[in-house]
Amino acid sequence: EGMGDALKRTGMTAPAALGLMVFTLLYVPCAATVAAIRREASTKWMWFQIIYSTVLAWILAFIVYQVGMAIMG
């Protein structure tokens, strides 16, 4: 069974799967990293990092999805 078959079974398109992969690679890191940022910088910078990385991940995943859908036609 190939990737295409797995995507068809779940109802997910290839651009959606790629966008999901981009998002999960870029969003908030593990809790230990967040705790280290809080300890070494401050709570303000911890929240900035959480919000910044989540927003950046969403924007890039959105772009990947939109470009993928445009290419697929």
Gaussian input, Z-matrix of N, CA and C with variables (Angstrom, degrees):
# hf/3-21g

backbone

0 1
 N
 C     1     B1
 C     2     B2     1     A1
 N     3     B3     2     A2     1     D1
 C     4     B4     3     A3     2     D2
 C     5     B5     4     A4     3     D3
 N     6     B6     5     A5     4     D4
 C     7     B7     6     A6     5     D5
 C     8     B8     7     A7     6     D6
 N     9     B9     8     A8     7     D7
 C    10    B10     9     A9     8     D8
 C    11    B11    10    A10     9     D9
 N    12    B12    11    A11    10    D10
 C    13    B13    12    A12    11    D11
 C    14    B14    13    A13    12    D12
 N    15    B15    14    A14    13    D13
 C    16    B16    15    A15    14    D14
 C    17    B17    16    A16    15    D15
 N    18    B18    17    A17    16    D16
 C    19    B19    18    A18    17    D17
 C    20    B20    19    A19    18    D18
 N    21    B21    20    A20    19    D19
 C    22    B22    21    A21    20    D20
 C    23    B23    22    A22    21    D21
 N    24    B24    23    A23    22    D22
 C    25    B25    24    A24    23    D23
 C    26    B26    25    A25    24    D24
 N    27    B27    26    A26    25    D25
 C    28    B28    27    A27    26    D26
 C    29    B29    28    A28    27    D27
 N    30    B30    29    A29    28    D28
 C    31    B31    30    A30    29    D29
 C    32    B32    31    A31    30    D30
 N    33    B33    32    A32    31    D31
 C    34    B34    33    A33    32    D32
 C    35    B35    34    A34    33    D33
 N    36    B36    35    A35    34    D34
 C    37    B37    36    A36    35    D35
 C    38    B38    37    A37    36    D36
 N    39    B39    38    A38    37    D37
 C    40    B40    39    A39    38    D38
 C    41    B41    40    A40    39    D39
 N    42    B42    41    A41    40    D40
 C    43    B43    42    A42    41    D41
 C    44    B44    43    A43    42    D42
 N    45    B45    44    A44    43    D43
 C    46    B46    45    A45    44    D44
 C    47    B47    46    A46    45    D45
 N    48    B48    47    A47    46    D46
 C    49    B49    48    A48    47    D47
 C    50    B50    49    A49    48    D48
 N    51    B51    50    A50    49    D49
 C    52    B52    51    A51    50    D50
 C    53    B53    52    A52    51    D51
 N    54    B54    53    A53    52    D52
 C    55    B55    54    A54    53    D53
 C    56    B56    55    A55    54    D54
 N    57    B57    56    A56    55    D55
 C    58    B58    57    A57    56    D56
 C    59    B59    58    A58    57    D57
 N    60    B60    59    A59    58    D58
 C    61    B61    60    A60    59    D59
 C    62    B62    61    A61    60    D60
 N    63    B63    62    A62    61    D61
 C    64    B64    63    A63    62    D62
 C    65    B65    64    A64    63    D63
 N    66    B66    65    A65    64    D64
 C    67    B67    66    A66    65    D65
 C    68    B68    67    A67    66    D66
 N    69    B69    68    A68    67    D67
 C    70    B70    69    A69    68    D68
 C    71    B71    70    A70    69    D69
 N    72    B72    71    A71    70    D70
 C    73    B73    72    A72    71    D71
 C    74    B74    73    A73    72    D72
 N    75    B75    74    A74    73    D73
 C    76    B76    75    A75    74    D74
 C    77    B77    76    A76    75    D75
 N    78    B78    77    A77    76    D76
 C    79    B79    78    A78    77    D77
 C    80    B80    79    A79    78    D78
 N    81    B81    80    A80    79    D79
 C    82    B82    81    A81    80    D80
 C    83    B83    82    A82    81    D81
 N    84    B84    83    A83    82    D82
 C    85    B85    84    A84    83    D83
 C    86    B86    85    A85    84    D84
 N    87    B87    86    A86    85    D85
 C    88    B88    87    A87    86    D86
 C    89    B89    88    A88    87    D87
 N    90    B90    89    A89    88    D88
 C    91    B91    90    A90    89    D89
 C    92    B92    91    A91    90    D90
 N    93    B93    92    A92    91    D91
 C    94    B94    93    A93    92    D92
 C    95    B95    94    A94    93    D93
 N    96    B96    95    A95    94    D94
 C    97    B97    96    A96    95    D95
 C    98    B98    97    A97    96    D96
 N    99    B99    98    A98    97    D97
 C   100   B100    99    A99    98    D98
 C   101   B101   100   A100    99    D99
 N   102   B102   101   A101   100   D100
 C   103   B103   102   A102   101   D101
 C   104   B104   103   A103   102   D102
 N   105   B105   104   A104   103   D103
 C   106   B106   105   A105   104   D104
 C   107   B107   106   A106   105   D105
 N   108   B108   107   A107   106   D106
 C   109   B109   108   A108   107   D107
 C   110   B110   109   A109   108   D108
 N   111   B111   110   A110   109   D109
 C   112   B112   111   A111   110   D110
 C   113   B113   112   A112   111   D111
 N   114   B114   113   A113   112   D112
 C   115   B115   114   A114   113   D113
 C   116   B116   115   A115   114   D114
 N   117   B117   116   A116   115   D115
 C   118   B118   117   A117   116   D116
 C   119   B119   118   A118   117   D117
 N   120   B120   119   A119   118   D118
 C   121   B121   120   A120   119   D119
 C   122   B122   121   A121   120   D120
 N   123   B123   122   A122   121   D121
 C   124   B124   123   A123   122   D122
 C   125   B125   124   A124   123   D123
 N   126   B126   125   A125   124   D124
 C   127   B127   126   A126   125   D125
 C   128   B128   127   A127   126   D126
 N   129   B129   128   A128   127   D127
 C   130   B130   129   A129   128   D128
 C   131   B131   130   A130   129   D129
 N   132   B132   131   A131   130   D130
 C   133   B133   132   A132   131   D131
 C   134   B134   133   A133   132   D132
 N   135   B135   134   A134   133   D133
 C   136   B136   135   A135   134   D134
 C   137   B137   136   A136   135   D135
 N   138   B138   137   A137   136   D136
 C   139   B139   138   A138   137   D137
 C   140   B140   139   A139   138   D138
 N   141   B141   140   A140   139   D139
 C   142   B142   141   A141   140   D140
 C   143   B143   142   A142   141   D141
 N   144   B144   143   A143   142   D142
 C   145   B145   144   A144   143   D143
 C   146   B146   145   A145   144   D144
 N   147   B147   146   A146   145   D145
 C   148   B148   147   A147   146   D146
 C   149   B149   148   A148   147   D147
 N   150   B150   149   A149   148   D148
 C   151   B151   150   A150   149   D149
 C   152   B152   151   A151   150   D150
 N   153   B153   152   A152   151   D151
 C   154   B154   153   A153   152   D152
 C   155   B155   154   A154   153   D153
 N   156   B156   155   A155   154   D154
 C   157   B157   156   A156   155   D155
 C   158   B158   157   A157   156   D156
 N   159   B159   158   A158   157   D157
 C   160   B160   159   A159   158   D158
 C   161   B161   160   A160   159   D159
 N   162   B162   161   A161   160   D160
 C   163   B163   162   A162   161   D161
 C   164   B164   163   A163   162   D162
 N   165   B165   164   A164   163   D163
 C   166   B166   165   A165   164   D164
 C   167   B167   166   A166   165   D165
 N   168   B168   167   A167   166   D166
 C   169   B169   168   A168   167   D167
 C   170   B170   169   A169   168   D168
 N   171   B171   170   A170   169   D169
 C   172   B172   171   A171   170   D170
 C   173   B173   172   A172   171   D171
 N   174   B174   173   A173   172   D172
 C   175   B175   174   A174   173   D173
 C   176   B176   175   A175   174   D174
 N   177   B177   176   A176   175   D175
 C   178   B178   177   A177   176   D176
 C   179   B179   178   A178   177   D177
 N   180   B180   179   A179   178   D178
 C   181   B181   180   A180   179   D179
 C   182   B182   181   A181   180   D180
 N   183   B183   182   A182   181   D181
 C   184   B184   183   A183   182   D182
 C   185   B185   184   A184   183   D183
 N   186   B186   185   A185   184   D184
 C   187   B187   186   A186   185   D185
 C   188   B188   187   A187   186   D186
 N   189   B189   188   A188   187   D187
 C   190   B190   189   A189   188   D188
 C   191   B191   190   A190   189   D189
 N   192   B192   191   A191   190   D190
 C   193   B193   192   A192   191   D191
 C   194   B194   193   A193   192   D192
 N   195   B195   194   A194   193   D193
 C   196   B196   195   A195   194   D194
 C   197   B197   196   A196   195   D195
 N   198   B198   197   A197   196   D196
 C   199   B199   198   A198   197   D197
 C   200   B200   199   A199   198   D198
 N   201   B201   200   A200   199   D199
 C   202   B202   201   A201   200   D200
 C   203   B203   202   A202   201   D201
 N   204   B204   203   A203   202   D202
 C   205   B205   204   A204   203   D203
 C   206   B206   205   A205   204   D204
 N   207   B207   206   A206   205   D205
 C   208   B208   207   A207   206   D206
 C   209   B209   208   A208   207   D207
 N   210   B210   209   A209   208   D208
 C   211   B211   210   A210   209   D209
 C   212   B212   211   A211   210   D210
 N   213   B213   212   A212   211   D211
 C   214   B214   213   A213   212   D212
 C   215   B215   214   A214   213   D213
 N   216   B216   215   A215   214   D214
 C   217   B217   216   A216   215   D215
 C   218   B218   217   A217   216   D216

   B1=1.4531
   B2=1.5246
   B3=1.3072
   B4=1.4558
   B5=1.5133
   B6=1.3233
   B7=1.4600
   B8=1.5177
   B9=1.3196
   B10=1.4632
   B11=1.5187
   B12=1.3351
   B13=1.4677
   B14=1.5291
   B15=1.3116
   B16=1.4611
   B17=1.5258
   B18=1.3343
   B19=1.4620
   B20=1.5207
   B21=1.3195
   B22=1.4635
   B23=1.5280
   B24=1.3131
   B25=1.4666
   B26=1.5269
   B27=1.3268
   B28=1.4609
   B29=1.5225
   B30=1.3235
   B31=1.4579
   B32=1.5206
   B33=1.3222
   B34=1.4646
   B35=1.5245
   B36=1.3296
   B37=1.4594
   B38=1.5272
   B39=1.3131
   B40=1.4634
   B41=1.5382
   B42=1.3448
   B43=1.4705
   B44=1.5284
   B45=1.3327
   B46=1.4610
   B47=1.5243
   B48=1.3243
   B49=1.4653
   B50=1.5264
   B51=1.3171
   B52=1.4619
   B53=1.5313
   B54=1.3333
   B55=1.4630
   B56=1.5153
   B57=1.3339
   B58=1.4609
   B59=1.5292
   B60=1.3095
   B61=1.4689
   B62=1.5227
   B63=1.3397
   B64=1.4706
   B65=1.5243
   B66=1.3372
   B67=1.4635
   B68=1.5239
   B69=1.3364
   B70=1.4649
   B71=1.5209
   B72=1.3212
   B73=1.4614
   B74=1.5274
   B75=1.3402
   B76=1.4636
   B77=1.5214
   B78=1.3169
   B79=1.4536
   B80=1.5250
   B81=1.3193
   B82=1.4583
   B83=1.5295
   B84=1.3227
   B85=1.4664
   B86=1.5317
   B87=1.2953
   B88=1.4590
   B89=1.5332
   B90=1.3072
   B91=1.4653
   B92=1.5289
   B93=1.3124
   B94=1.4621
   B95=1.5270
   B96=1.3143
   B97=1.4622
   B98=1.5169
   B99=1.3303
   B100=1.4611
   B101=1.5257
   B102=1.3295
   B103=1.4704
   B104=1.5248
   B105=1.3296
   B106=1.4693
   B107=1.5260
   B108=1.3226
   B109=1.4652
   B110=1.5219
   B111=1.3325
   B112=1.4709
   B113=1.5224
   B114=1.3358
   B115=1.4638
   B116=1.5278
   B117=1.3308
   B118=1.4607
   B119=1.5239
   B120=1.3339
   B121=1.4650
   B122=1.5268
   B123=1.3179
   B124=1.4628
   B125=1.5158
   B126=1.3233
   B127=1.4528
   B128=1.5259
   B129=1.3255
   B130=1.4636
   B131=1.5321
   B132=1.3277
   B133=1.4677
   B134=1.5164
   B135=1.3309
   B136=1.4576
   B137=1.5293
   B138=1.3400
   B139=1.4541
   B140=1.5264
   B141=1.3262
   B142=1.4665
   B143=1.5219
   B144=1.3146
   B145=1.4632
   B146=1.5194
   B147=1.3230
   B148=1.4652
   B149=1.5304
   B150=1.3189
   B151=1.4715
   B152=1.5245
   B153=1.3275
   B154=1.4657
   B155=1.5274
   B156=1.3224
   B157=1.4649
   B158=1.5258
   B159=1.3299
   B160=1.4578
   B161=1.5265
   B162=1.3255
   B163=1.4703
   B164=1.5311
   B165=1.3217
   B166=1.4639
   B167=1.5199
   B168=1.3353
   B169=1.4624
   B170=1.5203
   B171=1.3314
   B172=1.4613
   B173=1.5238
   B174=1.3223
   B175=1.4676
   B176=1.5251
   B177=1.3171
   B178=1.4700
   B179=1.5255
   B180=1.3327
   B181=1.4664
   B182=1.5241
   B183=1.3203
   B184=1.4650
   B185=1.5262
   B186=1.3236
   B187=1.4703
   B188=1.5190
   B189=1.3160
   B190=1.4746
   B191=1.5271
   B192=1.3187
   B193=1.4708
   B194=1.5293
   B195=1.3186
   B196=1.4659
   B197=1.5335
   B198=1.3120
   B199=1.4647
   B200=1.5279
   B201=1.3116
   B202=1.4688
   B203=1.5181
   B204=1.3265
   B205=1.4638
   B206=1.5245
   B207=1.3374
   B208=1.4668
   B209=1.5284
   B210=1.3129
   B211=1.4614
   B212=1.5301
   B213=1.3446
   B214=1.4685
   B215=1.5232
   B216=1.3300
   B217=1.4638
   B218=1.4640
   A1=108.69
   A2=115.72
   A3=120.43
   A4=112.40
   A5=114.57
   A6=120.91
   A7=111.23
   A8=116.76
   A9=120.47
   A10=112.10
   A11=116.32
   A12=120.31
   A13=111.04
   A14=116.74
   A15=120.57
   A16=110.77
   A17=117.04
   A18=120.51
   A19=110.75
   A20=117.37
   A21=120.37
   A22=110.75
   A23=116.68
   A24=120.94
   A25=111.33
   A26=117.73
   A27=120.80
   A28=112.19
   A29=117.57
   A30=121.11
   A31=112.74
   A32=117.76
   A33=121.69
   A34=109.62
   A35=115.66
   A36=119.95
   A37=109.40
   A38=116.26
   A39=120.79
   A40=111.87
   A41=119.46
   A42=118.77
   A43=112.83
   A44=117.06
   A45=120.07
   A46=110.32
   A47=117.09
   A48=120.61
   A49=110.68
   A50=116.97
   A51=120.65
   A52=110.82
   A53=116.73
   A54=120.55
   A55=111.55
   A56=116.99
   A57=120.97
   A58=110.93
   A59=117.07
   A60=120.17
   A61=111.05
   A62=117.26
   A63=120.73
   A64=109.85
   A65=116.72
   A66=120.36
   A67=111.58
   A68=116.98
   A69=119.30
   A70=112.67
   A71=117.21
   A72=119.41
   A73=112.42
   A74=117.37
   A75=120.32
   A76=115.22
   A77=119.89
   A78=119.14
   A79=111.71
   A80=118.20
   A81=124.54
   A82=111.68
   A83=116.19
   A84=119.61
   A85=111.06
   A86=116.65
   A87=121.54
   A88=111.54
   A89=115.62
   A90=122.04
   A91=111.50
   A92=117.53
   A93=120.25
   A94=111.34
   A95=116.98
   A96=120.72
   A97=110.91
   A98=116.35
   A99=120.66
   A100=109.96
   A101=117.18
   A102=121.15
   A103=110.96
   A104=117.22
   A105=120.19
   A106=110.83
   A107=117.26
   A108=120.27
   A109=109.62
   A110=116.70
   A111=120.29
   A112=111.25
   A113=115.86
   A114=120.09
   A115=111.81
   A116=117.16
   A117=120.27
   A118=113.82
   A119=117.32
   A120=119.62
   A121=108.42
   A122=116.66
   A123=121.75
   A124=108.51
   A125=115.35
   A126=120.35
   A127=110.68
   A128=116.44
   A129=120.74
   A130=110.65
   A131=116.70
   A132=120.08
   A133=111.41
   A134=117.77
   A135=121.07
   A136=109.72
   A137=116.99
   A138=120.66
   A139=111.10
   A140=116.69
   A141=119.72
   A142=110.29
   A143=117.00
   A144=121.39
   A145=111.00
   A146=117.71
   A147=121.17
   A148=110.12
   A149=116.14
   A150=120.16
   A151=110.98
   A152=116.96
   A153=121.29
   A154=111.16
   A155=117.56
   A156=119.08
   A157=111.38
   A158=117.91
   A159=120.12
   A160=111.13
   A161=117.10
   A162=120.71
   A163=110.33
   A164=116.77
   A165=120.09
   A166=111.14
   A167=117.28
   A168=121.02
   A169=110.97
   A170=117.46
   A171=120.99
   A172=110.73
   A173=117.08
   A174=120.80
   A175=110.74
   A176=117.24
   A177=119.90
   A178=111.55
   A179=117.49
   A180=120.09
   A181=110.23
   A182=117.23
   A183=121.95
   A184=110.46
   A185=116.40
   A186=120.81
   A187=110.31
   A188=117.59
   A189=121.41
   A190=110.28
   A191=116.39
   A192=120.30
   A193=111.09
   A194=117.19
   A195=120.82
   A196=111.53
   A197=117.56
   A198=121.15
   A199=109.73
   A200=116.94
   A201=120.65
   A202=112.31
   A203=116.97
   A204=119.95
   A205=111.06
   A206=117.22
   A207=120.70
   A208=110.76
   A209=116.91
   A210=120.65
   A211=110.28
   A212=115.88
   A213=119.33
   A214=112.44
   A215=115.35
   A216=118.57
   A217=111.78
   D1=127.56
   D2=-177.97
   D3=-94.13
   D4=178.16
   D5=179.55
   D6=-62.53
   D7=-39.05
   D8=179.50
   D9=-60.16
   D10=-40.56
   D11=178.47
   D12=-65.74
   D13=-40.51
   D14=179.55
   D15=-65.38
   D16=-40.09
   D17=178.51
   D18=-66.03
   D19=-41.04
   D20=179.16
   D21=-63.32
   D22=-39.62
   D23=-178.86
   D24=-64.72
   D25=-35.67
   D26=-179.70
   D27=-87.37
   D28=-14.33
   D29=-178.17
   D30=82.23
   D31=10.75
   D32=-178.69
   D33=-94.10
   D34=136.54
   D35=177.32
   D36=-82.01
   D37=162.49
   D38=178.60
   D39=-60.93
   D40=-44.06
   D41=177.40
   D42=-62.13
   D43=-36.12
   D44=178.34
   D45=-66.42
   D46=-41.33
   D47=179.16
   D48=-65.26
   D49=-41.88
   D50=178.66
   D51=-65.83
   D52=-41.50
   D53=176.88
   D54=-61.49
   D55=-40.36
   D56=177.25
   D57=-63.37
   D58=-41.03
   D59=178.25
   D60=-63.99
   D61=-42.49
   D62=178.20
   D63=-61.28
   D64=-45.12
   D65=-179.26
   D66=-60.59
   D67=-47.32
   D68=-176.61
   D69=-69.16
   D70=-24.80
   D71=177.06
   D72=-76.10
   D73=-23.82
   D74=-171.77
   D75=-110.27
   D76=-16.15
   D77=-174.61
   D78=-74.54
   D79=-168.21
   D80=-171.02
   D81=-49.51
   D82=130.70
   D83=178.32
   D84=-71.35
   D85=-175.40
   D86=-176.93
   D87=-62.46
   D88=161.68
   D89=-177.22
   D90=-60.89
   D91=-33.59
   D92=179.52
   D93=-64.54
   D94=-38.03
   D95=177.42
   D96=-67.03
   D97=-43.06
   D98=178.49
   D99=-62.14
   D100=-42.64
   D101=178.62
   D102=-63.95
   D103=-38.61
   D104=178.97
   D105=-66.16
   D106=-39.17
   D107=177.15
   D108=-62.96
   D109=-43.08
   D110=179.54
   D111=-62.37
   D112=-42.42
   D113=-177.79
   D114=-70.55
   D115=-40.94
   D116=-174.16
   D117=-87.61
   D118=-25.66
   D119=-179.78
   D120=-111.70
   D121=-90.13
   D122=177.17
   D123=-171.84
   D124=170.61
   D125=178.00
   D126=-64.07
   D127=-35.88
   D128=178.96
   D129=-60.61
   D130=-46.37
   D131=-179.76
   D132=-69.30
   D133=-31.86
   D134=176.41
   D135=-61.66
   D136=-48.87
   D137=179.69
   D138=-65.62
   D139=-37.70
   D140=176.56
   D141=-59.14
   D142=-45.70
   D143=-178.94
   D144=-64.43
   D145=-41.71
   D146=179.58
   D147=-62.63
   D148=-49.29
   D149=-178.24
   D150=-67.37
   D151=-45.39
   D152=-178.61
   D153=-60.28
   D154=-48.28
   D155=-176.29
   D156=-68.86
   D157=-34.48
   D158=178.31
   D159=-68.88
   D160=-44.02
   D161=178.97
   D162=-65.26
   D163=-44.11
   D164=178.08
   D165=-60.79
   D166=-43.29
   D167=178.68
   D168=-61.71
   D169=-42.48
   D170=-179.73
   D171=-64.52
   D172=-45.46
   D173=-178.75
   D174=-61.57
   D175=-46.65
   D176=-178.71
   D177=-68.12
   D178=-37.63
   D179=176.79
   D180=-65.06
   D181=-38.70
   D182=177.78
   D183=-62.72
   D184=-44.36
   D185=179.22
   D186=-63.69
   D187=-45.45
   D188=178.85
   D189=-59.67
   D190=-43.93
   D191=179.83
   D192=-63.80
   D193=-47.23
   D194=-178.18
   D195=-63.65
   D196=-43.22
   D197=178.07
   D198=-64.61
   D199=-43.08
   D200=178.25
   D201=-61.07
   D202=-41.67
   D203=178.56
   D204=-67.44
   D205=-36.58
   D206=178.40
   D207=-66.52
   D208=-38.57
   D209=-179.63
   D210=-69.36
   D211=-40.08
   D212=-178.79
   D213=-70.48
   D214=-18.82
   D215=174.90
   D216=94.72

